[in-house]
């Protein structure tokens, strides 16, 4: 139910999925009952693929059951040497790092810059060894990496570049779609993203041969009716998810415009408060307003990130410690990586909160959230 104003009894989630009207979705899926074609690259899948190709302004695209499989299989399709190193960031969701590890590759963690939280490009070259095969940067919170410098480094050392673009659907840089950069860019269409297909993902690329390999890997390694010449997975998007994607794509620009108003209200209320760092406005970037991260410096703000988190929770408001913990501190790696080697990422991860942000969040509720935060100022 859409927010109607300040109501201390009403919970506010950190995000809420964008959805079409029920009638629109029902109308979209009606012909599935005629064809009985539920999955395996049906008409809805093909139509969404075509429309996304146009919307994102990319050369080629393939769709997946989720964003993680887009990442993992894109890495596999690159056929990088086993046990080779992929330079990446620890300030990301688990999927990024796990895609590397599950491919038998070794993540090498690069620190982030403290302004836009993307990979610090001045630290990349010192991490390159004779085992380095690729760079996997992440466009964090919708902030765009320094794509020119990353490409310069990749070209200099003969490295592949695969972008985790999960946060940047619809973002444009210098009037080019964000997925135009690198060898591959992968999106997540998870329910929490700016654009969703309930679950889903995509990989955008340029090479025909790469696309054929990627298609084979998402479909059990099958190349033809009687030919299985690869060891693949099952990562095909089904027709119901594709139908949801088609519906949501019609409204995504309107959704982004609504998110912009929410972000502007947050900025009006929180800008200039000592001890608070807000997300930057990047030059030459058309943003999608995916997240609203705030960095709380306890020494100047007077309250810690955790104290602000608890103050919001007490009022039924969900915030998220995103990204925390760093992926290079995960228990599953049993202390293999040293987070002190990425000190900026470690610092930010202990101080960041992402605040509620979705298209239908009422501005009165944004005010309520900001008032609670301001009261935490000591």
KACORGI-V185342 format. One record per pair of residues at least 12 apart in sequence whose ideal C-beta (glycine too) atoms are under 7 Angstrom apart, sorted by the first residue. I is the first residue (numbers start at 1). J is the second residue. Records with the same first field share a line. If there is no record, write none. Layout:
# KACORGI-V185342
I: J / J
This chain:
# KACORGI-V185342
2: 360
3: 360 / 361 / 362 / 365
4: 362
5: 362 / 364
6: 364 / 365 / 368
8: 315
10: 316
11: 316
12: 316 / 317 / 318 / 356 / 365
13: 318 / 356
14: 318 / 319 / 320 / 354 / 356
15: 192 / 357 / 358
16: 358 / 360
17: 191 / 192 / 196
18: 196 / 248 / 255 / 359
20: 247 / 248 / 251
24: 247
25: 243 / 244 / 247
28: 243 / 246 / 247
29: 240 / 243
32: 239
37: 239
38: 238 / 239
39: 236 / 238 / 239
40: 236
41: 236
42: 239
44: 239 / 242 / 243 / 246
45: 63 / 237 / 239 / 242
47: 246
48: 63 / 242 / 245 / 246
49: 61 / 63
51: 246 / 249
52: 202
55: 249
56: 177 / 179 / 204
57: 176 / 177 / 180
58: 177 / 179 / 180 / 204
59: 206
60: 204 / 205 / 206 / 211
61: 202 / 204
62: 202 / 203 / 211 / 214 / 215
63: 200 / 202 / 237
64: 200 / 201 / 202 / 203 / 218 / 235 / 237
65: 199 / 200 / 235 / 236 / 237
66: 188 / 190 / 199 / 200 / 201
67: 95 / 166 / 186 / 187 / 188 / 189 / 190 / 201
68: 95 / 99
69: 201 / 218 / 233 / 235
70: 186 / 187 / 201 / 202 / 203
71: 95 / 96 / 99 / 164 / 186
72: 99 / 102 / 103
73: 214 / 217 / 218 / 233 / 235
74: 162 / 184 / 186 / 203 / 214
75: 99 / 100 / 103 / 105 / 162
76: 103 / 217
77: 210 / 213 / 214 / 217
78: 134 / 160
80: 105 / 133 / 134 / 160
81: 133
82: 104
83: 104 / 106
84: 105 / 106 / 131 / 132 / 133
85: 106 / 108 / 129 / 131 / 132 / 133
86: 100 / 105 / 106 / 107 / 108 / 133 / 134 / 136
87: 108 / 110 / 124 / 127 / 132 / 135
88: 100 / 107 / 109 / 110 / 136
89: 109 / 110 / 112 / 119 / 137 / 138 / 345
90: 109 / 326 / 327 / 328 / 339 / 342 / 345
91: 112 / 117 / 140 / 323 / 326 / 345 / 348 / 349
92: 138 / 164 / 323 / 327
93: 323
94: 327
96: 136 / 138 / 164 / 327
97: 327
100: 136
108: 127
109: 328 / 337 / 341 / 342
110: 123 / 124 / 127
111: 123 / 342 / 343 / 344 / 345
112: 344 / 345 / 348
114: 344 / 348
115: 280
116: 143 / 280 / 282
117: 140 / 141 / 143 / 348
118: 137 / 138 / 139 / 140 / 143 / 145
119: 137 / 145
121: 146 / 149 / 150
124: 153
125: 153
128: 157
132: 157 / 159
133: 159 / 160
134: 159 / 160 / 161 / 162
135: 150 / 154 / 159 / 161
136: 162 / 164
137: 150 / 163
138: 164
139: 163 / 165 / 167 / 168 / 178
140: 167
141: 167 / 279 / 290 / 291 / 293
142: 167 / 168 / 171 / 287 / 288 / 289 / 290 / 291
143: 282
144: 168 / 171 / 173 / 178 / 282 / 285
147: 173 / 181
151: 181
160: 183
161: 182 / 183
162: 182 / 183 / 184 / 186
163: 181 / 182 / 185 / 186
164: 186
165: 178 / 179 / 185 / 186 / 187
166: 187 / 188 / 193
167: 290 / 291
168: 288
169: 187 / 193 / 194 / 195 / 288
170: 194 / 195 / 252 / 256 / 288
171: 285 / 286 / 287 / 288
172: 286
173: 284 / 285
174: 284
179: 204
183: 205
184: 203 / 204 / 205
185: 204
186: 201 / 202 / 203
187: 201 / 202
188: 201
189: 201 / 202 / 245
194: 252 / 255 / 256 / 288 / 290
195: 248 / 249 / 252
196: 248
197: 237 / 241 / 242 / 244 / 245 / 248
198: 241 / 244
199: 241
200: 237 / 241 / 245
216: 230 / 232
217: 230 / 232 / 233
218: 232 / 233 / 235 / 236
219: 232 / 236
220: 232 / 234
255: 359
256: 288 / 289
258: 359 / 360
259: 289 / 357 / 359
260: 289
262: 357 / 361 / 366
263: 289 / 292
265: 363 / 366
266: 292 / 355 / 366 / 370
269: 367 / 370
270: 294 / 370 / 373
273: 377
274: 300 / 301
275: 296 / 297 / 300 / 301 / 302
276: 294 / 296 / 301
277: 295
278: 294
279: 292 / 293
291: 354 / 357
292: 354 / 355 / 357
293: 352 / 354
294: 353 / 355
295: 348 / 351 / 352
296: 308 / 351 / 353
297: 351
301: 377
302: 377 / 378
303: 376 / 378
305: 350 / 351 / 352 / 353
307: 376
308: 353 / 373 / 376
309: 321 / 353
311: 372 / 376
312: 369 / 372
315: 372
317: 356 / 369 / 372
318: 356
319: 353 / 354 / 355
320: 353 / 354
321: 352 / 353
322: 352 / 354
323: 349
324: 349 / 350 / 352
325: 349
326: 339 / 342 / 345 / 346 / 349
328: 342
355: 369
356: 369
